[in-house]
Amino acid sequence: MTSRLFQFRGGVKPDSHKTESSETPIVHVPTPSRLVVPLIQGSQGGARTIVTLGDKVLKGQCIGEAEGATGTAIHAPTSGTVTEIGRYPMAHPSGLASQAIVITPDGEERRIIHEPFDFPDTSRDELIFRIQASGIVGMGGAVFPSHIKAESEIKTLVINGAECEPWITCDDRLMRDRAADIITGASILGRLTGAQQILVGIEDNKPEAIASMMEAVRSVAPIAHEYENKITVVPVPTRYPTGGEKQLIRVLTGLEIPAGTHAAKSGVQCFNVATAHAVCRALLYGEAMTSRIVTVTGNVERPGNYEVPLGMLIADLLAFCGIRPGSNRVIMGGPMMGFVLPSLEAPITKGSNCLIATSPEFFPPPPPEQPCIRCGACAQACPSQLQPYELYWSSRAKNLDGAKRYHLFSCIECGCCAYVCPAHIPLIDYFRFAKSEIRARDEEQNAADRARERFEFRSFRLEREKAEKAARLAAKAAETRAKAAEATATTHAASGNEAENGKP
């Protein structure tokens, strides 16, 4: 077990604004009159629809089958009828549309019937398959498929309950209200990954959550019994972005995860507390991921944490929470790493952890951007030990190769640099722009490379076919000449024989 805590470089301490939404229990949101369930829930992989218009579906029924190794299944959030399959806006800064299945609920909440699940006698491969089939992804915001991470063989499993971003309290409230399932899910993930110890990191500004999780560790017998006395709840100092995977691993274990590598290569893996909770519900009770806890806060009448069916329109959820007049925009995620929603007609997805209704009172307009003075404050605050001002100059000048040389893709977009910038430069916006340009350029280059390879292979194939045809013609001509020569020789031999026999 760990005996000390470590520190990571950089970070900031913004006002937390946690109490606005964390003091009341989780509230279940009634099913709305329409659910729009996207087939793509994150950036890693999507699903293929397996229902058609008019189909009757039950709650928890698979309606989208996982596509590829990184895909995860999609399930009906309630019972009802499939009334449309079309494109709807995504909860994404681009506002682009994606394919979605529209379900009109019947109000009966009828569920599919699950077979009894025998955890101890189920193979590891079957458990991992069930995680994928249950549609479980990372619920801290990254939406990375959990079955892929569960395949890793590690020494230390980290359960992330830090929830360092201001305003967001969905994990805090989940740990207070449903700690037993989180600990059970953690022991399951420990068995799958072969971890020798499980560390649960929680920032020390959540004393109720820490107490609840410690009590669960004492009172809940882990379903994977090898983790008796091997699960430790560790309060960690409150400092943003302690909840970042590499930062929390550093604080708890002292390990520095090298840039460009996955934590599993260093013998450690990290799962969010909500993901551990979802694993428990899926593997012990057969519950697919059909809802999630969402913090709704800011300029609303009833801030708090709500259990929301996936596919509920953001506009409907805000109306249920009583969005106040004067709200000028809605942020999905926290103020540091979140983004302004271009449309409230987008649905709640598996990665939707927080909605903040803003107003000039809560979020005054930012001061105008000023020229960079190279003060170095951004570099001191950067938890990834980068030089944000160099990245800024490269990104602004569209010097994409220069940005890559300064390790642009090691940036976790935490926003610490912009938070401390005295010139009020929206640095993360520049970095996101540069990343998108590099990805677009690389994709274009890859497409050109594939086209060149196809052209070169076609040319090679034509030349090969031409050579093969010439070889066949030459062989046929040689065969014809050989047959003609053989016929001539036979004729001459017959003539010689006739002469010897005295025939005229």
C-alpha positions as CSV (number, residue, x, y, z in Angstrom):
1,M,0.0,0.0,0.0
2,T,1.1,3.6,-0.6
3,S,2.6,5.3,2.5
4,R,3.0,8.8,1.2
5,L,1.6,11.3,-1.3
6,F,3.5,12.9,-4.1
7,Q,3.1,16.2,-6.0
8,F,2.8,17.1,-9.6
9,R,4.2,20.2,-11.1
10,G,1.9,23.2,-11.9
11,G,-1.8,23.3,-11.4
12,V,-4.0,26.1,-10.0
13,K,-6.7,26.6,-7.3
14,P,-9.8,28.2,-8.7
15,D,-12.9,28.8,-6.7
16,S,-14.6,25.4,-6.4
17,H,-18.4,26.4,-6.4
18,K,-19.2,22.8,-5.3
19,T,-21.7,23.5,-2.5
20,E,-24.3,25.0,-4.9
21,S,-25.1,21.5,-6.2
22,S,-23.7,19.0,-3.8
23,E,-25.9,19.3,-0.8
24,T,-28.9,17.5,-1.9
25,P,-29.3,13.7,-2.8
26,I,-29.4,12.6,-6.4
27,V,-32.8,13.2,-8.0
28,H,-34.3,10.9,-10.6
29,V,-35.6,12.8,-13.7
30,P,-38.9,11.6,-15.1
31,T,-38.7,10.2,-18.6
32,P,-39.5,12.9,-21.2
33,S,-41.9,12.5,-24.1
34,R,-39.0,11.9,-26.5
35,L,-35.5,10.4,-26.3
36,V,-32.9,11.0,-29.0
37,V,-30.1,8.4,-28.5
38,P,-27.0,9.0,-30.6
39,L,-25.2,6.0,-32.1
40,I,-21.9,7.8,-31.5
41,Q,-21.3,8.7,-27.8
42,G,-17.6,9.6,-28.0
43,S,-14.6,10.0,-30.2
44,Q,-13.4,6.4,-30.1
45,G,-16.1,4.3,-31.8
46,G,-19.7,4.1,-32.6
47,A,-22.5,1.6,-33.0
48,R,-24.6,0.2,-35.8
49,T,-28.4,0.4,-35.5
50,I,-30.2,-3.0,-35.2
51,V,-33.7,-1.7,-34.9
52,T,-36.1,-0.3,-37.5
53,L,-38.9,2.2,-37.5
54,G,-41.9,1.0,-35.6
55,D,-40.0,-1.5,-33.5
56,K,-41.2,-1.9,-29.8
57,V,-38.2,-1.8,-27.5
58,L,-37.8,-2.5,-23.7
59,K,-35.6,-0.6,-21.3
60,G,-32.1,-2.0,-21.5
61,Q,-32.6,-3.6,-24.9
62,C,-29.7,-3.3,-27.3
63,I,-30.6,-0.9,-30.1
64,G,-27.1,-0.3,-31.4
65,E,-24.5,-3.0,-31.9
66,A,-20.8,-2.1,-31.2
67,E,-18.8,-1.5,-34.3
68,G,-15.2,-2.5,-34.3
69,A,-12.9,-3.1,-31.3
70,T,-13.4,0.4,-29.9
71,G,-17.2,0.5,-30.3
72,T,-19.6,0.0,-27.4
73,A,-23.3,-1.0,-27.5
74,I,-26.2,1.4,-27.2
75,H,-29.3,0.5,-25.3
76,A,-32.9,1.8,-25.0
77,P,-33.2,4.1,-22.0
78,T,-36.9,3.2,-21.6
79,S,-39.6,1.1,-23.1
80,G,-41.4,2.5,-26.1
81,T,-41.5,2.7,-29.9
82,V,-38.7,3.7,-32.4
83,T,-40.3,6.6,-34.2
84,E,-37.4,8.0,-36.2
85,I,-33.8,7.2,-37.2
86,G,-32.1,10.4,-38.4
87,R,-29.4,13.0,-37.8
88,Y,-29.5,15.3,-34.7
89,P,-27.1,17.8,-33.3
90,M,-24.3,16.4,-31.1
91,A,-23.3,17.7,-27.7
92,H,-20.1,19.0,-29.2
93,P,-18.5,22.4,-29.9
94,S,-18.9,21.9,-33.6
95,G,-22.7,21.5,-33.4
96,L,-22.4,18.8,-36.2
97,A,-25.2,16.3,-36.5
98,S,-24.8,12.5,-36.0
99,Q,-27.1,9.5,-36.5
100,A,-29.5,8.9,-33.7
101,I,-32.5,6.7,-32.8
102,V,-35.6,8.5,-31.6
103,I,-37.7,6.6,-29.1
104,T,-41.2,7.7,-28.0
105,P,-41.7,6.3,-24.5
106,D,-44.8,4.3,-23.5
107,G,-44.6,5.3,-19.9
108,E,-44.5,1.7,-18.7
109,E,-40.7,1.4,-18.0
110,R,-40.8,-2.3,-19.0
111,R,-37.3,-3.9,-18.8
112,I,-35.7,-6.8,-20.6
113,I,-35.4,-10.0,-18.5
114,H,-31.9,-10.8,-17.4
115,E,-30.5,-14.2,-16.8
116,P,-28.9,-14.9,-13.4
117,F,-25.2,-13.9,-13.5
118,D,-22.7,-16.2,-11.8
119,F,-19.7,-13.9,-11.3
120,P,-17.1,-16.2,-9.6
121,D,-17.4,-18.9,-12.3
122,T,-17.4,-16.5,-15.3
123,S,-14.2,-16.3,-17.3
124,R,-12.2,-13.0,-17.6
125,D,-12.9,-12.8,-21.4
126,E,-16.6,-13.2,-20.8
127,L,-16.6,-10.4,-18.2
128,I,-14.8,-8.1,-20.5
129,F,-17.2,-8.9,-23.3
130,R,-20.1,-8.1,-21.0
131,I,-18.6,-4.7,-20.2
132,Q,-18.5,-3.9,-23.9
133,A,-22.0,-5.3,-24.5
134,S,-23.3,-3.3,-21.6
135,G,-22.1,-0.1,-23.3
136,I,-19.8,1.0,-20.5
137,V,-17.3,3.8,-21.2
138,G,-15.2,6.2,-19.1
139,M,-17.7,8.5,-17.5
140,G,-15.2,11.2,-16.3
141,G,-15.6,12.9,-19.7
142,A,-13.2,11.0,-22.0
143,V,-15.8,8.3,-22.9
144,F,-13.0,5.8,-23.7
145,P,-14.3,2.2,-24.0
146,S,-13.9,0.6,-20.6
147,H,-13.5,-2.9,-21.9
148,I,-10.2,-1.9,-23.6
149,K,-8.8,-0.6,-20.4
150,A,-10.0,-3.6,-18.5
151,E,-7.9,-5.9,-20.7
152,S,-4.7,-4.4,-19.3
153,E,-2.7,-6.5,-16.8
154,I,-1.4,-4.1,-14.1
155,K,-0.1,-3.9,-10.5
156,T,-2.0,-0.9,-9.2
157,L,-5.6,0.1,-9.9
158,V,-6.5,3.7,-9.3
159,I,-10.2,4.7,-8.9
160,N,-10.6,8.4,-9.7
161,G,-12.9,10.3,-7.3
162,A,-10.9,13.5,-7.3
163,E,-13.4,15.5,-9.4
164,C,-11.2,18.5,-9.4
165,E,-13.0,20.7,-11.9
166,P,-15.0,23.6,-10.4
167,W,-18.8,23.4,-10.3
168,I,-19.0,19.6,-11.1
169,T,-20.2,17.4,-8.2
170,C,-21.8,14.4,-9.9
171,D,-19.0,12.0,-8.7
172,D,-19.0,13.6,-5.2
173,R,-22.7,12.9,-4.8
174,L,-22.4,9.4,-6.3
175,M,-19.8,8.5,-3.7
176,R,-22.0,9.8,-0.9
177,D,-25.1,8.0,-2.1
178,R,-23.9,4.8,-3.8
179,A,-20.5,4.0,-2.3
180,A,-21.1,0.3,-1.9
181,D,-21.6,-0.3,-5.6
182,I,-18.5,1.7,-6.4
183,I,-16.3,-0.4,-4.1
184,T,-17.9,-3.6,-5.5
185,G,-17.2,-2.4,-9.1
186,A,-13.6,-1.5,-8.1
187,S,-13.0,-5.0,-6.8
188,I,-14.4,-6.4,-10.1
189,L,-12.1,-4.2,-12.1
190,G,-9.2,-5.2,-9.8
191,R,-9.9,-8.9,-10.6
192,L,-10.1,-8.2,-14.4
193,T,-6.8,-6.3,-14.4
194,G,-4.9,-8.5,-12.0
195,A,-4.1,-5.5,-9.8
196,Q,-2.3,-6.2,-6.5
197,Q,-3.8,-3.1,-4.8
198,I,-6.6,-0.6,-5.4
199,L,-6.2,3.1,-4.5
200,V,-9.3,5.4,-4.4
201,G,-8.1,9.0,-4.7
202,I,-10.6,11.7,-3.5
203,E,-9.8,15.4,-3.1
204,D,-9.9,16.5,0.6
205,N,-12.6,19.1,-0.1
206,K,-15.1,16.2,-0.2
207,P,-15.1,15.0,3.4
208,E,-18.6,13.4,3.2
209,A,-17.6,11.4,0.1
210,I,-14.4,10.3,1.8
211,A,-16.2,9.1,4.9
212,S,-18.9,7.3,2.9
213,M,-16.3,5.5,0.8
214,M,-14.2,4.5,3.8
215,E,-17.3,3.1,5.5
216,A,-18.1,1.1,2.3
217,V,-14.6,-0.3,2.3
218,R,-15.0,-1.5,5.9
219,S,-18.5,-2.8,5.5
220,V,-18.8,-4.2,1.9
221,A,-17.2,-7.6,1.3
222,P,-15.6,-7.3,-2.1
223,I,-17.1,-9.7,-4.6
224,A,-13.6,-10.5,-5.7
225,H,-12.4,-11.7,-2.3
226,E,-8.7,-11.3,-3.0
227,Y,-9.2,-7.6,-2.4
228,E,-10.2,-7.9,1.2
229,N,-8.0,-5.3,3.0
230,K,-6.4,-4.2,-0.3
231,I,-8.7,-1.3,-1.2
232,T,-7.5,2.0,0.3
233,V,-9.3,5.4,0.2
234,V,-6.7,8.1,0.0
235,P,-7.6,11.8,0.5
236,V,-5.4,13.9,-1.7
237,P,-4.8,17.7,-1.7
238,T,-7.2,19.9,-3.5
239,R,-5.5,21.3,-6.5
240,Y,-6.7,21.4,-10.1
241,P,-6.1,19.2,-12.2
242,T,-5.5,16.5,-9.7
243,G,-8.3,14.5,-11.4
244,G,-6.3,14.2,-14.6
245,E,-5.2,10.6,-15.0
246,K,-1.5,11.2,-15.1
247,Q,-1.7,13.7,-12.3
248,L,-3.7,11.5,-9.9
249,I,-1.4,8.5,-10.7
250,R,1.6,10.8,-9.8
251,V,0.0,11.9,-6.6
252,L,-0.9,8.4,-5.4
253,T,2.0,6.3,-6.6
254,G,4.9,8.7,-7.5
255,L,5.0,7.3,-11.1
256,E,5.6,9.7,-14.0
257,I,3.8,8.4,-17.0
258,P,6.0,9.1,-20.1
259,A,4.5,11.4,-22.7
260,G,2.8,9.5,-25.5
261,T,2.4,6.3,-23.6
262,H,-0.6,4.7,-21.8
263,A,-0.5,4.3,-18.0
264,A,-0.9,0.5,-18.3
265,K,2.6,0.3,-19.7
266,S,3.8,1.5,-16.3
267,G,1.7,-1.1,-14.4
268,V,-1.1,1.2,-13.4
269,Q,-4.6,1.8,-14.7
270,C,-7.2,4.5,-13.8
271,F,-11.0,4.3,-13.8
272,N,-13.6,6.9,-12.8
273,V,-15.8,6.2,-9.8
274,A,-18.9,6.4,-12.0
275,T,-17.4,3.8,-14.4
276,A,-16.7,1.5,-11.4
277,H,-20.4,1.9,-10.4
278,A,-21.6,1.1,-13.9
279,V,-19.4,-2.0,-14.0
280,C,-21.0,-3.2,-10.8
281,R,-24.5,-2.6,-12.0
282,A,-23.8,-4.3,-15.4
283,L,-22.0,-7.4,-14.2
284,L,-24.0,-8.1,-11.0
285,Y,-27.4,-7.0,-12.0
286,G,-27.4,-7.0,-15.8
287,E,-28.1,-3.3,-16.1
288,A,-26.8,-1.8,-19.3
289,M,-25.8,1.9,-19.3
290,T,-29.0,3.7,-20.0
291,S,-28.6,6.8,-17.7
292,R,-26.0,8.8,-15.9
293,I,-25.7,11.4,-13.1
294,V,-25.5,15.0,-14.4
295,T,-24.7,18.1,-12.4
296,V,-26.9,20.9,-13.3
297,T,-25.9,24.2,-11.8
298,G,-25.4,27.9,-12.3
299,N,-28.3,30.1,-13.2
300,V,-31.1,27.5,-12.4
301,E,-33.8,27.4,-9.8
302,R,-32.9,23.9,-8.5
303,P,-29.2,23.2,-8.9
304,G,-28.2,19.6,-8.0
305,N,-27.3,16.2,-9.4
306,Y,-29.8,14.4,-11.5
307,E,-30.1,10.8,-12.8
308,V,-30.9,11.5,-16.4
309,P,-31.9,9.0,-19.1
310,L,-29.5,9.0,-22.0
311,G,-31.1,10.8,-25.0
312,M,-33.0,13.4,-23.0
313,L,-32.7,16.7,-24.8
314,I,-30.6,19.3,-22.9
315,A,-33.3,21.8,-23.3
316,D,-35.8,19.5,-21.5
317,L,-33.4,18.8,-18.6
318,L,-32.8,22.5,-18.1
319,A,-36.5,23.2,-18.2
320,F,-37.0,20.5,-15.5
321,C,-34.3,22.2,-13.3
322,G,-35.8,25.6,-13.8
323,I,-33.4,27.6,-15.9
324,R,-33.7,31.3,-15.0
325,P,-34.2,34.2,-17.3
326,G,-31.0,36.0,-18.2
327,S,-29.1,32.9,-19.0
328,N,-26.9,33.7,-22.0
329,R,-25.3,30.3,-22.7
330,V,-24.9,26.8,-21.4
331,I,-21.5,25.1,-20.8
332,M,-21.2,21.4,-21.0
333,G,-18.5,20.2,-18.6
334,G,-16.7,22.5,-16.2
335,P,-15.5,26.1,-16.8
336,M,-11.9,24.9,-17.3
337,M,-12.3,22.1,-19.8
338,G,-15.9,22.4,-20.9
339,F,-17.4,24.1,-24.0
340,V,-20.3,26.3,-24.9
341,L,-23.2,24.3,-26.4
342,P,-24.1,25.6,-29.8
343,S,-27.6,24.0,-29.5
344,L,-29.7,23.0,-26.6
345,E,-31.5,20.5,-28.9
346,A,-28.5,18.1,-28.4
347,P,-29.1,15.0,-26.2
348,I,-27.5,13.9,-23.0
349,T,-24.8,11.3,-23.7
350,K,-22.6,9.0,-21.6
351,G,-20.0,11.8,-21.4
352,S,-22.3,14.5,-20.3
353,N,-21.2,15.1,-16.7
354,C,-22.2,18.7,-16.1
355,L,-24.4,21.6,-17.4
356,I,-23.7,25.1,-16.3
357,A,-26.3,27.8,-17.2
358,T,-24.3,31.0,-17.2
359,S,-25.2,34.6,-16.9
360,P,-23.2,37.8,-16.5
361,E,-23.7,37.4,-12.7
362,F,-22.1,33.9,-12.6
363,F,-19.6,34.4,-15.5
364,P,-18.8,38.0,-16.3
365,P,-17.5,38.5,-19.9
366,P,-13.8,37.9,-20.1
367,P,-11.5,41.0,-20.6
368,P,-10.3,41.5,-24.2
369,E,-7.3,39.5,-25.3
370,Q,-4.0,41.4,-25.2
371,P,-0.5,40.6,-26.7
372,C,1.6,37.9,-25.0
373,I,4.4,39.3,-22.9
374,R,6.2,36.0,-22.4
375,C,5.9,36.2,-18.6
376,G,6.1,32.5,-18.3
377,A,3.2,32.2,-15.9
378,C,1.5,29.6,-18.2
379,A,4.6,27.4,-18.2
380,Q,4.7,27.5,-14.3
381,A,1.0,26.5,-14.1
382,C,1.2,23.7,-16.8
383,P,0.8,20.3,-15.2
384,S,2.2,18.6,-18.3
385,Q,5.4,20.6,-18.1
386,L,5.0,22.2,-21.5
387,Q,5.7,25.7,-22.7
388,P,2.3,27.0,-23.6
389,Y,3.6,30.4,-24.8
390,E,5.7,28.6,-27.5
391,L,2.7,26.5,-28.4
392,Y,0.6,29.7,-28.6
393,W,3.0,31.4,-31.0
394,S,3.3,28.3,-33.2
395,S,-0.5,27.7,-33.3
396,R,-1.2,31.3,-34.0
397,A,1.2,31.4,-36.9
398,K,-0.1,28.0,-38.1
399,N,3.3,26.6,-37.7
400,L,2.0,23.1,-37.1
401,D,5.3,21.4,-37.3
402,G,6.6,23.8,-34.7
403,A,3.6,23.1,-32.4
404,K,4.3,19.3,-32.7
405,R,7.9,19.9,-31.8
406,Y,6.8,21.6,-28.6
407,H,4.6,18.5,-27.8
408,L,1.2,19.9,-28.6
409,F,-0.5,16.5,-28.2
410,S,0.8,16.2,-24.7
411,C,-1.5,19.1,-23.7
412,I,-4.5,17.8,-21.8
413,E,-6.4,21.0,-22.4
414,C,-6.9,21.6,-18.6
415,G,-7.0,25.3,-19.0
416,C,-4.5,26.2,-16.3
417,C,-2.4,28.2,-18.7
418,A,-5.4,30.4,-19.8
419,Y,-6.5,30.7,-16.1
420,V,-3.2,32.4,-15.1
421,C,-2.6,34.3,-18.3
422,P,-2.4,38.1,-17.5
423,A,-3.1,38.9,-21.1
424,H,-6.4,36.9,-21.0
425,I,-5.4,34.9,-24.1
426,P,-7.8,31.9,-24.8
427,L,-4.8,29.6,-25.1
428,I,-6.8,26.4,-25.2
429,D,-8.8,27.6,-28.2
430,Y,-5.5,28.1,-30.1
431,F,-4.3,24.6,-29.1
432,R,-7.5,22.9,-30.1
433,F,-7.4,24.7,-33.4
434,A,-3.9,23.5,-34.0
435,K,-4.7,20.0,-33.1
436,S,-7.6,19.9,-35.4
437,E,-5.5,21.3,-38.2
438,I,-2.8,18.7,-37.7
439,R,-5.3,15.9,-37.6
440,A,-6.9,17.2,-40.8
441,R,-3.5,17.5,-42.5
442,D,-2.5,14.1,-41.3
443,E,-5.7,12.6,-42.6
444,E,-5.2,14.3,-45.9
445,Q,-1.7,13.1,-46.1
446,N,-2.8,9.5,-45.2
447,A,-5.5,9.7,-47.9
448,A,-2.8,10.9,-50.4
449,D,-0.5,8.1,-49.3
450,R,-3.2,5.5,-49.7
451,A,-4.1,6.9,-53.2
452,R,-0.4,6.8,-54.2
453,E,-0.1,3.2,-52.9
454,R,-3.2,2.2,-54.9
455,F,-1.8,3.9,-58.0
456,E,1.6,2.3,-57.6
457,F,0.0,-1.1,-57.0
458,R,-2.2,-0.7,-60.0
459,S,0.8,0.3,-62.2
460,F,2.7,-2.7,-60.8
461,R,-0.2,-5.0,-61.5
462,L,-0.6,-3.7,-65.1
463,E,3.2,-4.2,-65.7
464,R,3.0,-7.6,-64.1
465,E,0.0,-8.6,-66.2
466,K,1.8,-7.2,-69.3
467,A,4.9,-9.2,-68.6
468,E,2.9,-12.3,-67.8
469,K,1.0,-11.9,-71.1
470,A,4.2,-11.4,-73.1
471,A,5.7,-14.5,-71.3
472,R,2.6,-16.5,-72.3
473,L,2.8,-15.4,-75.9
474,A,6.5,-16.1,-76.0
475,A,5.9,-19.5,-74.5
476,K,3.1,-20.2,-77.0
477,A,5.3,-19.1,-79.9
478,A,8.1,-21.3,-78.7
479,E,5.8,-24.2,-78.4
480,T,4.5,-23.6,-82.0
481,R,8.0,-23.4,-83.3
482,A,8.9,-26.6,-81.5
483,K,5.9,-28.4,-82.9
484,A,6.7,-27.1,-86.4
485,A,10.3,-28.3,-86.0
486,E,9.2,-31.6,-84.7
487,A,6.8,-32.0,-87.7
488,T,9.6,-31.1,-90.2
489,A,12.0,-33.5,-88.5
490,T,9.3,-36.3,-88.7
491,T,8.7,-35.5,-92.4
492,H,12.5,-35.7,-93.2
493,A,12.8,-38.9,-91.3
494,A,10.0,-40.5,-93.2
495,S,11.5,-39.4,-96.6
496,G,14.8,-40.9,-95.6
497,N,13.2,-44.2,-94.7
498,E,11.4,-44.4,-98.1
499,A,14.7,-43.7,-99.9
500,E,16.5,-46.5,-98.1
501,N,13.6,-48.9,-99.0
502,G,14.1,-48.2,-102.8
503,K,10.8,-46.3,-103.1
504,P,10.8,-43.7,-105.8
